[in-house]
Amino acid sequence: MCRRLSDGVRPPIMNGPLHPRPLVALLDGRDCTVEMPILKDVATVAFCDAQSTQEIHEKVLNEAVGALMYHTITLTREDLEKFKALRIIVRIGSGFDNIDIKSAGDLGIAVCNVPAASVEETADSTLCHILNLYRRATWLHQALREGTRVQSVEQIREVASGAARIRGETLGIIGLGRVGQAVALRA
């Protein structure tokens, strides 16, 4: 989802011999394995791994026309004003709670999000946690790491006490948005 919030004034994107590809910054992340194959031929990507704008290099603040961000950095009006050429912010994930979208609009910066960015991973992790709670896999793993030697069925029962069979159980899902539906399909 992408929306332009107002028509603030921003400098034009300077492409040409001196600026063959626009600068796009990944503000608060290290992993860009999904985005890099798409961006590598059309933009120069700067990896900032920042917790605040104070940690972002001046070149990025002056030249970045696009910014990708997760949820660990917050952009206030004061932060947004530091970016001199920024035209668009893409929030990788749902929500805009870490971006002052009114100020972004006032400054002519479009704000987009990718609400389905982590649906599959979140659903997989949710199901993994459910299975772990039922089968007590983490507790069994920890016991083995601590040197507990399991040599009989009785010892397995003791170490994994509280583990339950999941077959025949009913899974209650509160909320059937994207993640809830993905979990339901896996279950």
Backbone as CSV, one residue per row, in Angstrom:
resi,resn,N_x,N_y,N_z,CA_x,CA_y,CA_z,C_x,C_y,C_z
1,MET,0.847,-1.168,0.000,0.000,0.000,0.000,0.889,1.227,0.000
2,CYS,0.622,2.166,-0.862,1.426,3.373,-0.934,0.486,4.543,-1.104
3,ARG,0.751,5.601,-0.362,-0.096,6.770,-0.524,0.730,8.029,-0.352
4,ARG,0.430,9.004,-1.146,1.078,10.299,-1.035,0.206,11.110,-0.096
5,LEU,0.810,11.665,0.923,0.035,12.322,1.958,-0.196,13.797,1.681
6,SER,0.666,14.448,0.944,0.466,15.826,0.513,1.526,16.148,-0.520
7,ASP,1.490,17.346,-1.023,2.455,17.732,-2.047,3.487,18.699,-1.492
8,GLY,4.281,18.252,-0.548,5.394,19.052,-0.047,6.438,19.182,-1.139
9,VAL,7.339,20.103,-0.984,8.348,20.354,-2.002,9.607,19.558,-1.681
10,ARG,10.076,18.790,-2.647,11.319,18.029,-2.522,12.124,18.261,-3.786
11,PRO,13.435,18.218,-3.699,14.250,18.394,-4.901,14.044,17.231,-5.865
12,PRO,14.245,17.483,-7.161,14.083,16.393,-8.124,15.147,15.323,-7.910
13,ILE,14.818,14.106,-8.325,15.795,13.021,-8.278,16.817,13.290,-9.378
14,MET,18.076,13.330,-8.999,19.124,13.667,-9.960,19.709,12.396,-10.552
15,ASN,19.226,12.022,-11.708,19.817,10.914,-12.453,20.571,11.506,-13.630
16,GLY,21.535,10.829,-14.085,22.355,11.322,-15.185,23.760,10.822,-15.004
17,PRO,24.721,11.419,-15.688,26.095,10.922,-15.630,26.684,10.916,-14.222
18,LEU,26.383,11.935,-13.425,26.945,11.991,-12.076,26.167,11.137,-11.085
19,HIS,24.918,10.886,-11.371,24.061,10.101,-10.481,23.367,9.016,-11.297
20,PRO,24.105,8.000,-11.729,23.511,6.996,-12.613,22.403,6.191,-11.945
21,ARG,22.507,5.975,-10.640,21.479,5.214,-9.933,21.160,5.945,-8.635
22,PRO,19.885,6.045,-8.288,19.534,6.729,-7.040,20.012,5.937,-5.824
23,LEU,20.242,6.647,-4.736,20.662,6.027,-3.487,19.430,5.661,-2.666
24,VAL,19.342,4.405,-2.282,18.264,3.903,-1.431,18.912,3.345,-0.173
25,ALA,18.372,3.704,0.982,18.969,3.284,2.253,18.077,2.285,2.975
26,LEU,18.678,1.194,3.430,18.009,0.284,4.357,18.405,0.798,5.735
27,LEU,17.478,1.485,6.400,17.820,2.231,7.607,18.139,1.364,8.811
28,ASP,17.316,0.358,9.076,17.465,-0.358,10.352,17.510,-1.869,10.197
29,GLY,18.148,-2.328,9.191,18.222,-3.763,9.004,19.518,-4.181,8.352
30,ARG,19.831,-5.431,8.492,21.047,-5.989,7.896,20.721,-6.898,6.725
31,ASP,19.570,-7.536,6.767,19.235,-8.535,5.759,18.350,-7.911,4.693
32,CYS,18.828,-7.914,3.501,18.072,-7.356,2.384,18.058,-8.364,1.235
33,THR,18.007,-9.655,1.591,18.120,-10.706,0.578,16.950,-10.718,-0.396
34,VAL,15.792,-10.273,0.041,14.643,-10.225,-0.861,14.740,-8.995,-1.761
35,GLU,15.130,-7.870,-1.178,15.138,-6.613,-1.906,16.322,-6.458,-2.862
36,MET,17.497,-6.978,-2.490,18.707,-6.751,-3.286,18.603,-7.226,-4.735
37,PRO,18.072,-8.416,-5.004,17.974,-8.814,-6.419,17.111,-7.847,-7.239
38,ILE,16.161,-7.210,-6.596,15.279,-6.271,-7.287,15.966,-4.921,-7.463
39,LEU,16.665,-4.462,-6.423,17.246,-3.121,-6.423,18.628,-3.014,-7.063
40,LYS,19.376,-4.099,-7.116,20.800,-4.021,-7.481,21.065,-3.384,-8.840
41,ASP,20.160,-3.516,-9.773,20.383,-2.952,-11.107,19.796,-1.555,-11.282
42,VAL,19.014,-1.093,-10.318,18.357,0.204,-10.483,18.731,1.226,-9.416
43,ALA,19.372,0.789,-8.343,19.707,1.720,-7.259,20.987,1.287,-6.566
44,THR,21.628,2.258,-5.936,22.736,1.968,-5.036,22.121,1.834,-3.654
45,VAL,22.413,0.741,-2.961,21.787,0.488,-1.660,22.807,0.704,-0.548
46,ALA,22.424,1.509,0.440,23.259,1.741,1.621,22.632,1.012,2.798
47,PHE,23.432,0.206,3.492,22.962,-0.514,4.672,23.370,0.283,5.902
48,CYS,22.404,0.813,6.627,22.708,1.692,7.760,22.718,0.959,9.097
49,ASP,21.845,-0.023,9.293,21.731,-0.755,10.556,21.697,0.207,11.740
50,ALA,20.856,1.228,11.648,20.813,2.299,12.642,19.657,2.129,13.620
51,GLN,19.854,2.636,14.808,18.791,2.695,15.813,18.181,4.099,15.859
52,SER,18.888,5.088,15.312,18.405,6.468,15.259,19.071,7.167,14.080
53,THR,18.557,8.349,13.730,19.138,9.071,12.597,20.545,9.574,12.909
54,GLN,20.903,9.670,14.175,22.261,10.088,14.537,23.295,9.081,14.039
55,GLU,22.887,7.840,13.829,23.800,6.790,13.382,23.862,6.663,11.859
56,ILE,23.106,7.485,11.153,23.058,7.400,9.693,24.099,8.343,9.096
57,HIS,24.867,7.828,8.158,25.949,8.590,7.523,25.394,9.827,6.815
58,GLU,26.163,10.904,6.831,25.741,12.167,6.229,25.436,12.030,4.735
59,LYS,26.187,11.192,4.031,25.933,10.975,2.598,24.517,10.442,2.384
60,VAL,24.087,9.530,3.237,22.733,8.979,3.133,21.711,10.074,3.422
61,LEU,21.940,10.856,4.469,21.008,11.935,4.810,20.899,12.952,3.676
62,ASN,21.985,13.199,2.972,21.988,14.202,1.908,21.494,13.679,0.566
63,GLU,21.719,12.391,0.273,21.479,11.907,-1.087,20.416,10.831,-1.248
64,ALA,20.026,10.157,-0.192,19.057,9.055,-0.333,17.706,9.581,-0.803
65,VAL,17.197,8.993,-1.878,15.874,9.356,-2.371,14.816,8.371,-1.887
66,GLY,15.266,7.213,-1.431,14.354,6.205,-0.908,14.910,5.596,0.355
67,ALA,14.015,5.173,1.228,14.431,4.519,2.470,13.543,3.313,2.713
68,LEU,14.179,2.196,3.049,13.475,0.992,3.477,13.702,0.882,4.972
69,MET,12.676,0.501,5.720,12.861,0.379,7.164,11.953,-0.676,7.752
70,TYR,12.440,-1.285,8.822,11.651,-2.250,9.580,11.010,-1.507,10.740
71,HIS,11.137,-1.996,11.941,10.433,-1.410,13.080,11.345,-0.890,14.181
72,THR,12.652,-0.981,14.038,13.522,-0.627,15.157,13.944,0.834,15.183
73,ILE,13.687,1.570,14.117,14.022,2.992,14.095,12.727,3.787,14.016
74,THR,12.699,4.936,14.662,11.535,5.821,14.634,11.926,7.096,13.905
75,LEU,11.052,7.565,13.028,11.311,8.792,12.288,10.298,9.863,12.675
76,THR,10.763,10.856,13.428,9.950,12.008,13.812,10.112,13.093,12.746
77,ARG,9.380,14.179,12.900,9.531,15.300,11.965,10.987,15.767,11.932
78,GLU,11.580,15.914,13.111,12.978,16.352,13.198,13.898,15.398,12.429
79,ASP,13.646,14.103,12.562,14.446,13.108,11.838,14.232,13.222,10.330
80,LEU,12.975,13.346,9.921,12.655,13.421,8.496,13.276,14.653,7.845
81,GLU,13.340,15.751,8.585,13.920,16.983,8.047,15.418,16.852,7.788
82,LYS,16.073,15.887,8.391,17.511,15.668,8.168,17.786,15.096,6.781
83,PHE,16.807,14.404,6.212,16.961,13.824,4.876,16.692,14.917,3.842
84,LYS,17.678,15.235,3.040,17.569,16.361,2.107,16.909,15.992,0.782
85,ALA,17.001,14.752,0.349,16.481,14.364,-0.966,15.428,13.261,-0.888
86,LEU,15.043,12.851,0.293,14.157,11.695,0.467,12.799,11.932,-0.173
87,ARG,12.361,10.967,-0.988,11.076,11.061,-1.686,10.087,10.007,-1.236
88,ILE,10.603,8.857,-0.756,9.704,7.765,-0.380,10.317,6.938,0.748
89,ILE,9.455,6.506,1.661,9.832,5.582,2.729,8.963,4.345,2.564
90,VAL,9.588,3.186,2.530,8.845,1.930,2.468,9.043,1.218,3.795
91,ARG,7.962,1.068,4.539,7.979,0.367,5.824,7.785,-1.111,5.519
92,ILE,8.825,-1.915,5.737,8.761,-3.347,5.454,7.997,-3.998,6.595
93,GLY,6.734,-4.256,6.365,5.839,-4.776,7.391,4.574,-3.947,7.406
94,SER,3.723,-4.216,8.368,2.468,-3.478,8.437,2.589,-2.340,9.435
95,GLY,1.759,-1.350,9.265,1.717,-0.238,10.203,2.728,0.848,9.905
96,PHE,2.421,2.028,10.451,3.278,3.200,10.289,3.589,3.824,11.642
97,ASP,3.430,3.069,12.722,3.531,3.662,14.052,4.915,4.195,14.393
98,ASN,5.929,3.895,13.605,7.262,4.426,13.873,7.665,5.522,12.876
99,ILE,6.686,6.044,12.145,6.936,7.128,11.191,5.902,8.221,11.434
100,ASP,6.353,9.465,11.527,5.436,10.599,11.628,4.900,10.853,10.222
101,ILE,3.778,10.194,9.887,3.289,10.248,8.506,2.747,11.629,8.132
102,LYS,2.211,12.367,9.091,1.747,13.722,8.780,2.924,14.596,8.371
103,SER,3.994,14.536,9.139,5.187,15.325,8.798,5.794,14.858,7.483
104,ALA,5.801,13.559,7.252,6.317,13.039,5.981,5.521,13.635,4.828
105,GLY,4.203,13.660,4.960,3.362,14.248,3.926,3.634,15.722,3.739
106,ASP,3.784,16.441,4.855,4.093,17.871,4.783,5.405,18.124,4.048
107,LEU,6.340,17.203,4.192,7.665,17.346,3.573,7.726,16.756,2.164
108,GLY,6.602,16.223,1.679,6.564,15.667,0.329,7.154,14.278,0.212
109,ILE,7.184,13.565,1.320,7.735,12.211,1.328,6.573,11.221,1.345
110,ALA,6.488,10.392,0.319,5.455,9.357,0.277,5.833,8.252,1.260
111,VAL,4.819,7.670,1.897,5.047,6.585,2.853,4.235,5.375,2.408
112,CYS,4.902,4.240,2.280,4.260,2.991,1.874,4.549,1.930,2.920
113,ASN,3.747,0.891,2.924,4.078,-0.266,3.754,3.872,-1.532,2.937
114,VAL,4.378,-2.625,3.469,4.262,-3.928,2.816,3.641,-4.863,3.845
115,PRO,2.312,-4.799,4.007,1.678,-5.530,5.105,1.850,-7.043,5.051
116,ALA,2.112,-7.590,3.883,2.271,-9.045,3.786,3.732,-9.476,3.853
117,ALA,4.626,-8.562,4.226,6.068,-8.836,4.164,6.491,-10.064,4.951
118,SER,5.962,-10.281,6.122,6.438,-11.383,6.970,5.341,-12.365,7.346
119,VAL,4.278,-12.394,6.586,3.154,-13.267,6.927,3.584,-14.731,6.985
120,GLU,4.271,-15.205,5.964,4.659,-16.621,5.917,5.595,-16.979,7.071
121,GLU,6.589,-16.129,7.316,7.547,-16.394,8.391,6.863,-16.370,9.754
122,THR,5.951,-15.418,9.946,5.245,-15.313,11.223,4.343,-16.518,11.441
123,ALA,3.647,-16.950,10.397,2.781,-18.128,10.521,3.603,-19.378,10.810
124,ASP,4.728,-19.536,10.123,5.607,-20.685,10.389,6.085,-20.675,11.836
125,SER,6.535,-19.516,12.301,7.030,-19.409,13.681,5.929,-19.680,14.690
126,THR,4.725,-19.190,14.416,3.596,-19.422,15.318,3.322,-20.911,15.453
127,LEU,3.253,-21.609,14.333,3.005,-23.048,14.378,4.153,-23.782,15.073
128,CYS,5.364,-23.344,14.845,6.531,-23.933,15.508,6.414,-23.786,17.028
129,HIS,6.010,-22.609,17.495,5.850,-22.387,18.940,4.732,-23.255,19.518
130,ILE,3.650,-23.388,18.773,2.542,-24.239,19.234,3.025,-25.679,19.384
131,LEU,3.704,-26.189,18.368,4.225,-27.560,18.437,5.231,-27.710,19.576
132,ASN,6.072,-26.717,19.766,7.054,-26.757,20.843,6.365,-26.826,22.207
133,LEU,5.321,-26.042,22.397,4.612,-26.066,23.679,3.945,-27.416,23.928
134,TYR,3.375,-27.990,22.882,2.729,-29.302,23.039,3.739,-30.412,23.282
135,ARG,4.815,-30.414,22.506,5.764,-31.526,22.567,6.950,-31.253,23.489
136,ARG,7.060,-30.052,24.013,8.122,-29.670,24.962,9.516,-29.894,24.379
137,ALA,9.653,-29.639,23.101,10.928,-29.872,22.417,12.057,-29.026,22.997
138,THR,11.784,-27.784,23.347,12.827,-26.920,23.906,13.333,-27.464,25.225
139,TRP,12.425,-27.943,26.071,12.830,-28.474,27.375,13.657,-29.753,27.203
140,LEU,13.251,-30.596,26.265,14.004,-31.822,25.994,15.397,-31.484,25.447
141,HIS,15.450,-30.555,24.542,16.731,-30.120,23.984,17.643,-29.577,25.085
142,GLN,17.098,-28.753,25.967,17.893,-28.182,27.054,18.419,-29.279,27.984
143,ALA,17.587,-30.250,28.299,18.021,-31.350,29.166,19.180,-32.112,28.527
144,LEU,19.093,-32.344,27.235,20.171,-33.041,26.537,21.447,-32.199,26.509
145,ARG,21.308,-30.904,26.324,22.485,-30.017,26.330,23.158,-29.989,27.699
146,GLU,22.348,-30.120,28.742,22.899,-30.105,30.102,23.507,-31.447,30.492
147,GLY,23.472,-32.402,29.568,24.122,-33.678,29.820,23.216,-34.770,30.343
148,THR,21.930,-34.538,30.397,21.006,-35.584,30.828,21.043,-36.709,29.799
149,ARG,21.406,-37.876,30.260,21.480,-39.024,29.354,20.137,-39.738,29.369
150,VAL,19.549,-39.845,28.216,18.252,-40.488,28.080,18.483,-41.866,27.467
151,GLN,18.244,-42.900,28.287,18.531,-44.254,27.815,17.310,-45.166,27.843
152,SER,16.200,-44.641,28.317,15.012,-45.499,28.367,13.773,-44.653,28.106
153,VAL,12.687,-45.336,27.800,11.413,-44.659,27.572,10.988,-43.902,28.824
154,GLU,11.239,-44.477,30.001,10.871,-43.821,31.258,11.617,-42.495,31.425
155,GLN,12.899,-42.477,31.063,13.671,-41.239,31.168,13.155,-40.182,30.187
156,ILE,12.772,-40.619,29.007,12.193,-39.674,28.049,10.914,-39.089,28.619
157,ARG,10.066,-39.934,29.205,8.825,-39.448,29.817,9.117,-38.444,30.921
158,GLU,10.152,-38.724,31.710,10.497,-37.826,32.814,10.983,-36.473,32.292
159,VAL,11.893,-36.515,31.313,12.445,-35.271,30.768,11.365,-34.479,30.033
160,ALA,10.502,-35.169,29.319,9.467,-34.503,28.528,8.125,-34.513,29.237
161,SER,8.129,-34.572,30.555,6.850,-34.606,31.282,6.029,-33.375,30.926
162,GLY,4.782,-33.595,30.709,3.895,-32.516,30.306,3.680,-32.441,28.810
163,ALA,4.477,-33.176,28.038,4.281,-33.182,26.587,2.955,-33.864,26.275
164,ALA,2.280,-33.360,25.270,0.968,-33.906,24.929,0.900,-34.184,23.435
165,ARG,0.004,-35.093,23.085,-0.260,-35.337,21.668,-1.125,-34.208,21.147
166,ILE,-0.856,-33.832,19.937,-1.613,-32.732,19.350,-2.772,-33.237,18.488
167,ARG,-2.685,-34.498,18.024,-3.747,-35.049,17.178,-5.078,-35.009,17.920
168,GLY,-6.072,-34.526,17.217,-7.410,-34.471,17.785,-7.700,-33.196,18.559
169,GLU,-6.702,-32.370,18.781,-6.914,-31.114,19.499,-7.519,-30.074,18.561
170,THR,-8.137,-29.080,19.145,-8.713,-27.979,18.380,-7.860,-26.738,18.595
171,LEU,-7.476,-26.102,17.516,-6.680,-24.885,17.592,-7.606,-23.686,17.517
172,GLY,-7.557,-22.845,18.528,-8.330,-21.603,18.525,-7.453,-20.468,18.029
173,ILE,-7.907,-19.768,17.029,-7.155,-18.641,16.472,-7.986,-17.387,16.669
174,ILE,-7.421,-16.448,17.395,-8.117,-15.181,17.627,-7.665,-14.214,16.548
175,GLY,-8.555,-13.880,15.668,-8.233,-12.978,14.570,-7.815,-13.748,13.336
176,LEU,-8.556,-13.570,12.263,-8.234,-14.259,11.015,-7.810,-13.265,9.939
177,GLY,-6.824,-12.456,10.294,-6.185,-11.599,9.299,-5.234,-12.447,8.479
178,ARG,-4.271,-11.801,7.859,-3.321,-12.530,7.004,-2.594,-13.637,7.763
179,VAL,-2.052,-13.300,8.946,-1.285,-14.288,9.714,-2.204,-15.375,10.246
180,GLY,-3.347,-15.000,10.801,-4.283,-15.987,11.328,-4.719,-16.982,10.266
181,GLN,-5.012,-16.493,9.073,-5.399,-17.383,7.977,-4.247,-18.301,7.572
182,ALA,-3.037,-17.756,7.537,-1.878,-18.572,7.160,-1.626,-19.669,8.194
183,VAL,-1.819,-19.364,9.480,-1.669,-20.378,10.532,-2.753,-21.437,10.366
184,ALA,-3.993,-20.999,10.120,-5.102,-21.941,9.953,-4.843,-22.896,8.784
185,LEU,-4.315,-22.398,7.695,-4.019,-23.260,6.547,-2.941,-24.288,6.871
186,ARG,-1.999,-23.925,7.723,-0.939,-24.862,8.107,-1.438,-25.904,9.096
187,ALA,-2.369,-25.510,9.935,-2.873,-26.418,10.966,-3.812,-27.424,10.339
